[in-house]
């Protein structure tokens, strides 16, 4: 069963993942109401502790918390005592002294949410740590695919892009393989971590090979600043070889869907028209992110909770 | 003249090859005799029953942090921690503030050691000024002041031309150059071994090849110059193989391995514990096993702790920001005794790699129980069970991956120059 914290998909079982997806379905229903708010977490305090800039994840957590009636406080590193060199643990302990019920942590270095969880009494949700994990992103991706396909086992999923530096890739690899899907990863070898097969995936060095017959293509954002690390020679070459467009997508299944964690570099990893229209489900992912994060907050902060909603008949 | 008789222990003296239960007589601070049933009249007797009696252990790679970083460690606390770990002689690296690249710093370290440290301290001077890898230090003057070797440890001299001149010059001085062999362009931002663990954790990887390439270069430069090259903290199977082959070709190379690279693998970092962050990093099980075989077959000559104290506030930060290294004196013996328990090497061969071998590398007269040499002696109870708590140890720092871990084997008594300096029950016995 999902533990006190949510730090990594690698810590969870398939059963845990199903529990979260089922809860997210209930939460999705709340989001469709006229008044999108339930009293489930009234009186609970959630601190969004973001040491790294983020718009969509922070906003998504904030809306999720507010729809559950929690008090949500945002903390970001700019303009904080972090710029005065306070250590991360001191910052976390200081915030904990204000008795939050959940702390949501985003940090640019792998492992920081775990260190903070070790130090705090409050449960911690990892909102992305370095290139390690981004569990709620993988969960909302899983949820989106499940809603599109009706099942997860036996699906083929291709993840394309900078796998080496991607927490989204790592969490999704764990999530989809745990659910019985086949996962392929594709990138120039400079962007594949050594021994990536050990994560239970098949590495591909061409996009064509990766998308051949797949149900889902997950495109990762290319961080253009990686050019300085010389992982790839130029945007032009990357776009030509690993950028996804309708032509290359022809090799996938007819009902393939295209996903992207955002924000998209249009014309680099994803052709502009593909970003905006089916089979891309990018905005569906964002929409589902709120319901999924409500589910996670409920499962973690709502121990001995009030009912989520009226039981469905 | 004071006479001390160490009675009934298992005497392990690698220099003479002795491994038997017998007595050691100390007279006037020197070893007087090693024999069976030496008469005890007029002697202060130490009962060594059940213990190993070994030459005082020698650690040729340590960081005592003085001058400059006394909040981590100083020569007094480092020296106390050393003897509590059984080390009667330690060599300290040059990356202090200021750097030990000048005879005045060497003098200062020796002066502090004379007054404050129960262990003998031998400074290793920088190979290049300011550890910058550019201009060599005044090696003759540093040796005259008391330096025993040269090293830019912590940094690699990346410029092969500079390294060649350093080796050439040190050859003329007659002292070894100790290398921290990691190609820093390959290490990049790497903070853990590149492999399955780095792939899982998403932490930047440091490939084994970074060490192997650098060792290969330095072995060729040692061959070119004839200088004695000593490779610090070997961590990879590839480096062990290269050193073995180079030794077979007659290249003057020696090498050391740390207890942590012999005991742990990169899996120790799976929980993001910064006390498992080292330079070079903990490697794969295959690398660790190759290091064990290399130690057993003599390719790796010495065990050295690379005792590297860091303050809690420095270690308790983001993994990428934490400085590498751990304290190592007080856990060394129980950790390496596992190799004996697993049958990888005999007690005598283990003690050889912690006494006479490091002594020879640094041209020291210690590390033996030969009559006439200063009576530096360590008593080890190889069975004693205890739990390691760095807060109860003597280092100022507590950065150890063995905190709270059960240990088997402990240093119980230590003499330096015939004087008891440490006893497990009574603690440190001199300043």
Interface residues (C-beta under 8 A of the other chain):
Chain A: X10 X87 X88 X89 X107 X109 X110 X111 X112 X114 X115 X129 X130 X131 X132 X133 X165 X167 X170 X193 X194 X195 X196 X198 X199
Chain B: X194 X195 X196 X198 X199 X200 X201 X202 X203 X205 X207 X271 X272 X313 X316 X317 X318 X319 X320 X321
